[in-house]
Amino acid sequence: MAAVKNSSDDGDSFSSRIICIVFFILLLDLLGFTLILPLLPSILDHYAQTGDGTYQSLQTVVDWFREVIGIPMEKKYNTVLFGGLIGSLFSLLQFLSSPVTGALSDRHGRRPLLILTTLGMMSSYAVWAVSRSFSMFLLFRVIGGICKGNVSLCTAIIADLPCPKARNRGMAIIGVAFSVGFTFGPLMGAFFAISSRTTENVFYQIPALLALVFSAADLLFIWLMLPETLTKDIKASSAECSDSRDLLNPLSLFHFTAVTRTNDPPSKEKMQKLRVLGLVYFCYLFLFSGLEFTLSFLTHQRFKFTSMQQGKMFFFIGVIMALIQGGYARRIKPGKHIRAVRMAILTLIPAFILIGLSWNIAMLYIGLAIYAYAAALVVPCLSTVVSDHGSASQKGTVMGILRSLGALARALGPVVSSSVYWIAGAQTCFLITSASFVVPLVLLSKIKRLKEK
């Protein structure tokens, strides 16, 4: 009995150590990644003033989209749309690269792939630091989009943990890393940009170099602290290479086809559940990212929010999400995650209705508080449930595909939502999208029926 207890204690200790390491890996990664967010409008304004050829070519696409859906000709809206275009490009590259990164990590291990993707991010920040044209700036975003594999690889590492409670705690801690990174990274970027900006230094080299330092520290931390979570026998069992079409074809990704083409495929029932979970994840992020994107339009148009006021708003959201993920989310018992997701999505419906109909700041912030509470639960809980699917040699592929579906949703959601916003109006956009959250709720009920069978 004592030996069994000691073995259990050792396993818990190892899991806790891995979760802490993953938290710091992701935090360093996200602090570097989010430094640019408050700087993007000023960088885009600079290239607009210099008459950069690449910028002007992309501006014609933005102008065409703006005219089609009736967005007023205003500098603030143009910047949001242009930033959304660059964000969509980044998400599309993530959609293509995440399944491949996950599958390669199943064959070669999480640690080597994390080292490789972190080196890629370092190279992207180096390009940003020396950029003197919009083409170079776009190259920085393209390299980053291809190499940004830390999130899917870290979720795969957590999925490798044998204990369901540890996986649940780990996915919640990943959510905390996101909330903290997206709360403090932009503040640091804005601070160092203001303190370093001169007439010659308009590219914010100090934030770019700081992002490079964060990435280098991340690489060093991975090299020194992260053990390989895949054993040799698991690597050997995943030695067969997935068909590249299964990792790049959108239809195959929605069906998780790559997971079935192995020596140890999941049962038919588990594959059905996995596909429904993937669809829930996509639908949720498609709707959520769309409303998240149009939130900047609404607060600027209705309440005349400045960039600083919007920064404070997102800081408020980030703090609430971090508290919920660090407190409640990581304590959800195994088997209760689908219920938690269902309740969170149900809560999002009145939250977005309040935001869409808000006529004063108090009503807006009440809606934002409810929104932050619900948003803190959905992705960590869905990731925990999905991590239970697939054999030990397939976790990287499964989590990579899930990350890919989320990236596709984030690429498409803002385009559709902003179109509805400007064609039909803010209230109609938020009310229609709020009602559309019924779709993932219906899909979740299908999972319940599968479970009963």
MARBARO-470923 format. One record per residue (C-alpha): y negated, x, z negated; residue in one letter. Coordinates in pm, 1 decimal. Each point is the difference from the previous one (the first is absolute). Example, Ala and Ser with C-alpha at 12.3 -4.5 7.8 and 13.67 -1.06 7.14 Angstrom:
2
{{450.0, 1230.0, -780.0}, a}
{{-344.0, 137.0, 66.0}, s}
This chain:
453
{{0.0, 0.0, 0.0}, m}
{{-236.5, 284.8, -90.4}, a}
{{68.5, 169.1, 334.5}, a}
{{-76.3, -321.3, 187.0}, v}
{{-322.0, -45.3, -197.3}, k}
{{-107.3, 359.5, 66.4}, n}
{{70.9, -48.4, 370.6}, s}
{{-209.9, -316.7, 0.0}, s}
{{-283.9, 175.8, -183.6}, d}
{{11.2, 287.3, 250.1}, d}
{{-18.1, -248.2, 287.4}, g}
{{-298.4, -177.5, -156.3}, d}
{{-171.6, 331.9, -61.4}, s}
{{57.3, 109.2, 361.1}, f}
{{-127.8, -333.8, 133.7}, s}
{{-312.0, 13.5, -218.3}, s}
{{-68.1, 356.2, 114.6}, r}
{{37.5, -97.5, 367.4}, i}
{{-231.7, -300.7, -45.5}, i}
{{-269.2, 219.2, -159.2}, c}
{{30.3, 258.3, 277.9}, i}
{{-22.0, -268.9, 270.1}, v}
{{-308.8, -146.4, -169.2}, f}
{{-186.3, 333.1, 12.4}, f}
{{117.0, 73.5, 357.2}, i}
{{-134.8, -334.6, 119.6}, l}
{{-316.5, 19.1, -210.5}, l}
{{-96.9, 339.4, 144.9}, l}
{{85.3, -125.6, 348.6}, d}
{{-203.2, -321.4, -35.6}, l}
{{-301.9, 167.9, -160.2}, l}
{{-26.3, 224.8, 305.6}, g}
{{70.0, -287.7, 240.0}, f}
{{-264.8, -236.6, -145.3}, t}
{{-287.5, 250.1, -25.7}, l}
{{-113.1, -94.9, 350.5}, i}
{{-20.0, -377.7, -52.3}, l}
{{-364.5, -24.6, -119.7}, p}
{{-107.3, 271.4, 246.5}, l}
{{131.3, -169.1, 313.6}, l}
{{-311.5, -214.7, 68.4}, p}
{{-233.2, 303.3, -15.7}, s}
{{233.0, 208.4, 218.2}, i}
{{17.1, -276.8, 261.6}, l}
{{-379.5, -42.7, -11.2}, d}
{{-42.7, 371.8, 63.1}, h}
{{218.3, -1.9, 311.7}, y}
{{-181.2, -311.2, 123.8}, a}
{{-333.2, 183.0, -26.6}, q}
{{124.1, 319.1, 167.4}, t}
{{126.4, -190.6, 305.5}, g}
{{352.5, 145.0, -23.3}, d}
{{194.8, -91.6, 318.4}, g}
{{325.9, -94.4, -174.5}, t}
{{-187.7, -212.4, -251.8}, y}
{{-190.0, -181.8, 274.8}, q}
{{325.9, -75.7, 185.1}, s}
{{151.8, -159.5, -309.4}, l}
{{-327.5, -178.6, -71.7}, q}
{{37.8, -194.1, 326.3}, t}
{{335.1, -133.5, -129.7}, v}
{{-162.1, -101.7, -331.2}, v}
{{-292.2, -163.2, 184.6}, d}
{{238.9, -196.2, 220.3}, w}
{{195.3, -125.1, -302.9}, f}
{{-324.7, -82.9, -184.2}, r}
{{-129.8, -206.9, 292.2}, e}
{{331.6, -183.3, 52.0}, v}
{{21.3, -127.9, -357.6}, i}
{{-375.1, -40.3, -57.8}, g}
{{-80.2, 262.1, -263.4}, i}
{{-378.3, 48.7, -40.3}, p}
{{-144.4, 325.6, 130.4}, m}
{{-58.7, 168.7, -334.0}, e}
{{58.9, 360.0, -105.6}, k}
{{204.5, -99.4, -307.7}, k}
{{244.9, -212.4, 200.1}, y}
{{31.7, 261.4, 273.5}, n}
{{93.3, 264.4, -257.4}, t}
{{261.9, -226.0, -161.6}, v}
{{153.4, -78.5, 340.8}, l}
{{-0.1, 362.6, 112.2}, f}
{{156.3, 106.9, -330.5}, g}
{{257.7, -277.5, 43.4}, g}
{{86.5, 132.3, 346.8}, l}
{{62.1, 348.9, -140.2}, i}
{{199.3, -152.0, -286.6}, g}
{{216.2, -195.2, 244.7}, s}
{{69.3, 318.8, 196.9}, l}
{{107.9, 172.3, -322.8}, f}
{{227.8, -293.3, -93.2}, s}
{{160.2, -10.6, 345.9}, l}
{{83.8, 370.3, -26.8}, l}
{{149.8, -69.3, -343.1}, q}
{{201.6, -282.4, 154.5}, f}
{{151.8, 248.9, 245.3}, l}
{{51.8, 294.9, -235.7}, s}
{{118.9, -155.6, -329.2}, s}
{{353.0, -104.3, 112.9}, p}
{{59.1, 341.6, 159.2}, v}
{{-121.4, 181.4, -313.2}, t}
{{224.1, -215.5, -219.3}, g}
{{307.2, 51.2, 219.6}, a}
{{-54.9, 378.0, 11.2}, l}
{{-28.3, 8.2, -379.1}, s}
{{342.7, -167.9, -22.3}, d}
{{147.1, 287.3, 202.6}, r}
{{-197.0, 300.0, -128.4}, h}
{{-120.8, -108.5, -344.3}, g}
{{-320.7, -141.0, -146.8}, r}
{{-145.0, 331.6, -115.1}, r}
{{-3.2, 180.0, 340.8}, p}
{{-156.6, -303.1, 169.9}, l}
{{-264.2, -34.7, -274.1}, l}
{{-90.4, 365.8, 42.4}, i}
{{-21.7, -46.7, 378.6}, l}
{{-216.4, -315.2, -13.8}, t}
{{-230.7, 156.1, -261.9}, t}
{{-48.1, 303.6, 225.2}, l}
{{-88.9, -245.0, 277.4}, g}
{{-259.8, -170.0, -221.9}, m}
{{-146.1, 339.0, -88.9}, m}
{{-42.0, 78.5, 369.2}, s}
{{-172.5, -336.0, 56.8}, s}
{{-252.0, 66.9, -280.0}, y}
{{-63.1, 348.6, 143.1}, a}
{{-84.3, -161.9, 337.2}, v}
{{-238.0, -241.1, -176.9}, w}
{{-172.1, 289.1, -179.8}, a}
{{-77.8, 182.5, 328.0}, v}
{{-62.7, -307.6, 218.9}, s}
{{-320.3, 6.7, 204.9}, r}
{{77.0, -286.2, 237.4}, s}
{{140.5, -350.4, -21.8}, f}
{{305.2, 115.8, 198.1}, s}
{{81.1, 249.1, -276.1}, m}
{{-60.0, -267.7, -261.8}, f}
{{244.7, -232.8, 180.6}, l}
{{251.2, 286.0, 21.6}, l}
{{-20.3, 29.9, -378.9}, f}
{{87.1, -371.0, -33.7}, r}
{{282.8, 22.5, 255.7}, v}
{{163.7, 297.7, -174.5}, i}
{{-38.5, -179.1, -332.7}, g}
{{153.0, -321.6, 137.1}, g}
{{305.8, 184.8, 129.3}, i}
{{48.9, 216.0, -310.3}, c}
{{-84.9, -248.2, -278.0}, k}
{{359.7, -27.7, -117.3}, g}
{{-45.3, 55.8, -373.1}, n}
{{-3.4, -369.7, -88.0}, v}
{{325.0, -96.8, 174.9}, s}
{{169.7, 320.8, -119.5}, l}
{{-107.9, -57.4, -360.6}, c}
{{131.8, -356.9, 9.6}, t}
{{327.0, 141.3, 138.8}, a}
{{14.7, 246.5, -291.9}, i}
{{-43.2, -288.3, -246.0}, i}
{{264.6, -198.1, 193.3}, a}
{{239.5, 294.4, -54.7}, d}
{{-9.2, -57.9, -377.2}, l}
{{328.9, -158.3, -115.2}, p}
{{-141.8, -231.2, -268.8}, c}
{{-162.6, -330.2, 112.1}, p}
{{-240.4, 9.5, -297.2}, k}
{{-111.1, 351.1, 98.1}, a}
{{-53.3, -109.6, 362.2}, r}
{{-210.6, -294.4, -117.7}, n}
{{-207.7, 224.7, -223.7}, r}
{{-36.7, 254.7, 279.6}, g}
{{-121.6, -252.4, 258.8}, m}
{{-256.2, -131.6, -249.8}, a}
{{-120.2, 355.4, -70.2}, i}
{{-38.5, 53.9, 376.4}, i}
{{-225.5, -307.0, -6.3}, g}
{{-199.7, 154.4, -285.7}, v}
{{-42.8, 321.9, 201.6}, a}
{{-135.7, -208.5, 289.1}, f}
{{-242.9, -189.7, -223.1}, s}
{{-127.3, 314.1, -173.7}, v}
{{-23.1, 194.6, 327.2}, g}
{{-187.8, -275.1, 183.8}, f}
{{-228.3, -53.2, -301.7}, t}
{{-107.3, 358.6, -72.4}, f}
{{50.6, 173.6, 336.9}, g}
{{-288.1, -183.3, 174.8}, p}
{{-229.4, 59.3, -301.0}, l}
{{72.3, 373.9, 17.0}, m}
{{-56.7, 1.8, 375.6}, g}
{{-337.7, -171.2, -35.6}, a}
{{-106.9, 231.2, -286.5}, f}
{{82.3, 325.8, 179.7}, f}
{{-146.2, -125.4, 328.8}, a}
{{-333.8, -82.0, -164.8}, i}
{{-11.0, 331.8, -186.8}, s}
{{80.3, 205.8, 312.0}, s}
{{-182.9, -181.0, 280.1}, r}
{{-269.5, 191.5, 192.9}, t}
{{-144.3, -34.7, 348.5}, t}
{{251.9, 253.1, 131.5}, e}
{{293.5, -115.2, -209.9}, n}
{{54.9, -356.2, 122.7}, v}
{{380.5, 13.0, 16.6}, f}
{{49.9, 14.0, -374.7}, y}
{{186.1, 328.3, -1.9}, q}
{{27.2, 0.7, -380.1}, i}
{{195.9, -331.6, -10.7}, p}
{{212.3, 125.1, 291.3}, a}
{{70.8, 327.2, -177.9}, l}
{{66.4, -189.5, -323.5}, l}
{{256.6, -213.8, 185.3}, a}
{{157.4, 324.1, 124.4}, l}
{{9.9, 133.3, -358.8}, v}
{{165.7, -321.3, -125.4}, f}
{{260.1, 27.2, 277.4}, s}
{{65.1, 368.8, -74.2}, a}
{{41.2, -81.4, -371.0}, a}
{{238.7, -278.7, 102.0}, d}
{{204.9, 245.2, 206.4}, l}
{{15.1, 247.6, -288.7}, l}
{{100.1, -275.5, -242.9}, f}
{{279.9, -118.9, 232.2}, i}
{{122.4, 357.4, 48.6}, w}
{{8.5, 82.1, -371.6}, l}
{{87.5, -330.4, -166.8}, m}
{{191.0, -235.9, 230.0}, l}
{{381.2, 29.8, 2.2}, p}
{{201.5, -134.7, 292.0}, e}
{{120.9, -350.5, -84.1}, t}
{{261.2, -14.3, 278.2}, l}
{{327.9, 172.5, -78.3}, t}
{{188.1, 198.7, 265.4}, k}
{{271.5, -261.4, 37.6}, d}
{{-258.6, -274.0, 62.9}, i}
{{-171.6, 216.1, 262.7}, k}
{{336.7, 61.7, 162.2}, a}
{{77.0, -372.0, 14.9}, s}
{{-329.5, -61.4, 181.9}, s}
{{52.0, 278.2, 250.5}, a}
{{36.9, -236.1, 293.5}, e}
{{-335.3, -38.5, 173.0}, c}
{{-145.5, -346.9, 50.8}, s}
{{-83.3, -103.8, 353.6}, d}
{{-370.8, 74.2, 48.7}, s}
{{-43.7, -342.7, 159.3}, r}
{{101.2, -160.9, -330.1}, d}
{{-284.1, 187.6, -172.9}, l}
{{-271.4, -66.6, 260.0}, l}
{{79.7, -346.8, 137.0}, n}
{{-197.7, -265.6, -198.7}, p}
{{277.1, -258.9, 40.1}, l}
{{260.4, 246.9, -128.5}, s}
{{-222.7, 84.0, -294.7}, l}
{{-33.1, -365.6, -99.8}, f}
{{380.3, -26.9, 17.6}, h}
{{52.5, 333.3, -187.1}, f}
{{244.9, 88.7, 280.0}, t}
{{3.8, 370.2, -94.1}, a}
{{152.1, -92.5, -337.6}, v}
{{296.9, -172.3, 164.7}, t}
{{90.5, 291.4, 231.6}, r}
{{160.4, 215.3, -268.9}, t}
{{345.9, 66.0, -139.2}, n}
{{-84.0, -211.4, -304.4}, d}
{{-207.6, -301.2, 116.0}, p}
{{-108.7, -266.1, -253.1}, p}
{{177.9, -335.6, -5.4}, s}
{{-115.6, -279.5, 229.6}, k}
{{-155.5, -188.1, -293.1}, e}
{{-191.7, 307.2, -118.5}, k}
{{-129.0, 66.1, 352.7}, m}
{{-121.7, -360.2, 24.0}, q}
{{-183.3, 37.5, -329.3}, k}
{{-146.9, 337.5, 104.7}, l}
{{-134.6, -146.0, 325.6}, r}
{{-159.9, -292.8, -182.8}, v}
{{-157.0, 240.1, -252.2}, l}
{{-140.6, 208.9, 285.0}, g}
{{-147.7, -312.7, 157.9}, l}
{{-151.6, -109.8, -334.3}, v}
{{-152.3, 347.7, -40.2}, y}
{{-147.1, -9.3, 351.9}, f}
{{-138.2, -355.4, -28.6}, c}
{{-152.4, 66.8, -340.9}, y}
{{-175.7, 322.1, 106.3}, l}
{{-109.0, -153.3, 332.9}, f}
{{-181.6, -280.8, -184.7}, l}
{{-113.2, 211.2, -295.4}, f}
{{-142.1, 291.9, 201.0}, s}
{{-185.7, -243.3, 225.1}, g}
{{-180.7, -166.0, -290.3}, l}
{{-54.6, 337.1, -168.4}, e}
{{-172.6, 122.1, 318.3}, f}
{{-221.5, -308.4, 40.4}, t}
{{-102.0, 16.9, -366.7}, l}
{{-262.5, 260.2, 99.3}, s}
{{-140.4, -243.3, 258.7}, f}
{{-16.4, -284.7, -252.3}, l}
{{-170.1, 192.0, -281.5}, t}
{{-256.2, 154.4, 236.7}, h}
{{-71.8, -324.3, 186.0}, q}
{{-5.8, -239.8, -297.0}, r}
{{-113.2, 216.4, -292.9}, f}
{{-178.6, 287.6, 186.0}, k}
{{221.2, 258.7, -171.4}, f}
{{-98.9, 360.9, 58.8}, t}
{{261.1, 274.6, 43.1}, s}
{{-45.4, 88.1, -369.1}, m}
{{59.8, -360.8, -108.6}, q}
{{312.2, -17.1, 213.9}, q}
{{116.2, 327.3, -154.6}, g}
{{-41.9, -151.0, -347.4}, k}
{{192.1, -309.4, 113.4}, m}
{{298.6, 205.5, 117.3}, f}
{{-18.5, 207.4, -319.3}, f}
{{29.0, -325.8, -199.7}, f}
{{305.1, -102.0, 207.6}, i}
{{162.0, 343.3, -34.1}, g}
{{-32.3, 12.5, -379.8}, v}
{{162.3, -343.7, -41.7}, i}
{{285.0, 92.6, 236.0}, m}
{{67.3, 327.3, -184.7}, a}
{{12.2, -180.6, -336.0}, l}
{{241.0, -267.7, 130.0}, i}
{{227.7, 251.8, 173.0}, q}
{{3.6, 239.6, -294.1}, g}
{{53.5, -276.7, -252.8}, g}
{{175.3, -312.5, 126.0}, y}
{{154.3, 96.7, 337.2}, a}
{{209.5, 289.2, -127.7}, r}
{{150.5, -221.2, -272.7}, r}
{{132.8, -271.0, 232.7}, i}
{{374.0, -28.7, -58.4}, k}
{{248.4, 66.6, 284.2}, p}
{{77.5, -321.0, 186.4}, g}
{{-341.8, -152.3, -79.0}, k}
{{-200.2, 168.6, 276.6}, h}
{{32.3, -272.4, 264.3}, i}
{{-127.1, -251.8, -253.1}, r}
{{-293.3, 230.6, -82.0}, a}
{{-82.7, 35.4, 372.4}, v}
{{14.0, -377.8, 45.3}, r}
{{-237.5, -59.9, -293.5}, m}
{{-237.4, 273.8, 119.9}, a}
{{-23.2, -143.9, 353.6}, i}
{{-52.5, -348.8, -144.6}, l}
{{-285.9, 146.4, -207.4}, t}
{{-156.2, 161.4, 308.3}, l}
{{-54.0, -339.9, 162.1}, i}
{{-256.9, -129.2, -256.6}, p}
{{-144.8, 353.4, -29.4}, a}
{{-93.0, 17.8, 369.2}, f}
{{-118.5, -363.2, -1.8}, i}
{{-239.6, 87.9, -285.2}, l}
{{-122.9, 307.4, 189.7}, i}
{{-41.4, -191.6, 326.2}, g}
{{-193.8, -285.2, -164.5}, l}
{{-194.9, 213.3, -249.5}, s}
{{-371.5, -84.2, -19.6}, w}
{{-88.8, 241.4, -281.2}, n}
{{104.2, 344.1, -125.9}, i}
{{183.7, -138.3, -304.2}, a}
{{224.9, -220.2, 215.0}, m}
{{63.1, 294.1, 236.0}, l}
{{104.8, 231.8, -282.2}, y}
{{229.2, -262.4, -157.0}, i}
{{177.3, -24.8, 336.9}, g}
{{11.7, 381.7, 26.9}, l}
{{154.2, 32.8, -348.4}, a}
{{277.9, -247.4, 87.3}, i}
{{45.3, 173.7, 337.9}, y}
{{33.8, 342.1, -167.2}, a}
{{259.0, -131.6, -246.9}, y}
{{218.5, -144.2, 278.5}, a}
{{-45.8, 294.0, 236.6}, a}
{{115.9, 239.3, -273.3}, a}
{{346.4, -160.1, -6.2}, l}
{{112.9, -85.2, 353.4}, v}
{{51.6, 339.8, 165.3}, v}
{{157.2, 180.0, -303.4}, p}
{{236.7, -292.3, -62.0}, c}
{{103.5, -34.0, 365.0}, l}
{{50.5, 378.0, 21.5}, s}
{{223.6, -14.2, -307.8}, t}
{{216.8, -276.5, 149.6}, v}
{{26.2, 174.9, 338.4}, v}
{{94.4, 330.1, -168.6}, s}
{{321.7, -166.3, -120.3}, d}
{{117.1, -38.3, 362.6}, h}
{{182.3, 257.8, 206.5}, g}
{{234.5, 272.3, -116.8}, s}
{{-118.9, 315.4, -174.9}, a}
{{-15.8, 175.3, 339.1}, s}
{{-225.9, -268.2, 151.8}, q}
{{-282.8, -32.4, -253.8}, k}
{{-246.1, 208.4, 201.1}, g}
{{65.4, -203.3, 314.9}, t}
{{-32.0, -332.3, -184.3}, v}
{{-325.1, 90.7, -177.0}, m}
{{-139.0, 164.7, 314.6}, g}
{{59.4, -316.9, 202.1}, i}
{{-159.8, -211.5, -274.6}, l}
{{-304.9, 229.2, 0.9}, r}
{{-10.5, -25.4, 380.9}, s}
{{-5.2, -381.0, -7.0}, l}
{{-283.8, 13.6, -252.2}, g}
{{-196.5, 239.2, 223.4}, a}
{{42.1, -232.4, 299.5}, l}
{{-124.8, -292.1, -210.9}, a}
{{-303.8, 202.6, -109.3}, r}
{{-74.1, 88.8, 363.4}, a}
{{12.7, -361.3, 124.7}, l}
{{-123.6, -201.6, -300.8}, g}
{{-366.5, 113.3, 1.5}, p}
{{-35.4, -64.8, 375.3}, v}
{{132.3, -356.9, -26.0}, v}
{{-181.0, -82.3, -323.9}, s}
{{-340.7, 131.6, 114.1}, s}
{{36.5, -201.3, 322.4}, s}
{{62.3, -321.9, -197.3}, v}
{{-283.1, 89.8, -239.7}, y}
{{-266.0, 25.4, 271.2}, w}
{{129.7, -275.9, 226.9}, i}
{{63.3, -264.6, -268.7}, a}
{{-208.4, 122.3, -295.4}, g}
{{68.7, 163.6, -336.8}, a}
{{114.2, -312.3, -185.5}, q}
{{239.4, -105.9, 277.6}, t}
{{143.1, 352.1, 26.8}, c}
{{73.2, 26.9, -372.6}, f}
{{134.6, -355.4, -26.8}, l}
{{230.1, 34.6, 304.3}, i}
{{130.7, 338.3, -114.1}, t}
{{50.0, -125.7, -355.8}, s}
{{208.0, -289.1, 135.1}, a}
{{196.3, 247.4, 215.6}, s}
{{138.7, 166.7, -313.9}, f}
{{241.1, -292.6, 0.3}, v}
{{193.3, 189.2, 272.2}, v}
{{116.1, 289.6, -224.3}, p}
{{68.3, -255.7, -275.1}, l}
{{234.5, -192.8, 232.4}, v}
{{172.6, 325.8, 94.3}, l}
{{47.4, 82.6, -368.9}, l}
{{173.8, -335.0, -50.0}, s}
{{242.3, 107.4, 273.6}, k}
{{89.7, 304.6, -211.2}, i}
{{74.7, -233.1, -289.2}, k}
{{238.2, -203.0, 217.7}, r}
{{174.1, 318.8, 116.9}, l}
{{39.5, 108.1, -362.8}, k}
{{153.6, -337.1, -92.1}, e}
{{250.1, 30.0, 284.7}, k}
